[in-house]
Amino acid sequence: MAKLIAGSVICLCLWMFLVGCTRHVEVSKQMSWECAPEEYKQGYYAKPDEYVRFRFVEDPRCFEVESAKNLCADLRNIGKPVITARFDVWGGPLKQGYHMIAVEQRPLTDCRWLGEQRQ
């Protein structure tokens, strides 16, 4: 009986470690941007003029493509060649990742996923 309880506790601890230890951190990065209508994909909800390519200032070879309602037009109206982008970065023992959550304090509404607001 004691071995069964000990085994159950070990399994529970291992499960909690593997599943419950994901950590989120918010990071801001300076990025240049350009409208990227060539990134348009049929079947998604974003329009061709809502795609923007963001390049990291610290390494312009690395870039992200994002789409959101009026994103390109809004960035043109801001008139800045370099903006501040915020990312949600997460990681744990089994998976890591990131996604852009805001541009110049404007939350992104992700047009690719049925217009849901990113959380």
LINVENQUI-V337828 format. One record per helix or strand of 2 or more residues. SS is the DSSP state (alpha for helix, beta for strand). FROM is the first residue (numbers start at 1). LEN is the number of residues. If there is no record, write none. Layout:
BEGIN
<<SS:FROM:LEN> <SS:FROM:LEN>>
END
This chain:
BEGIN
<<alpha:2:18> <beta:23:13> <alpha:37:3> <alpha:48:3> <beta:51:6> <beta:59:9> <alpha:71:8> <beta:82:10> <beta:96:8> <beta:106:2> <alpha:111:3>>
END
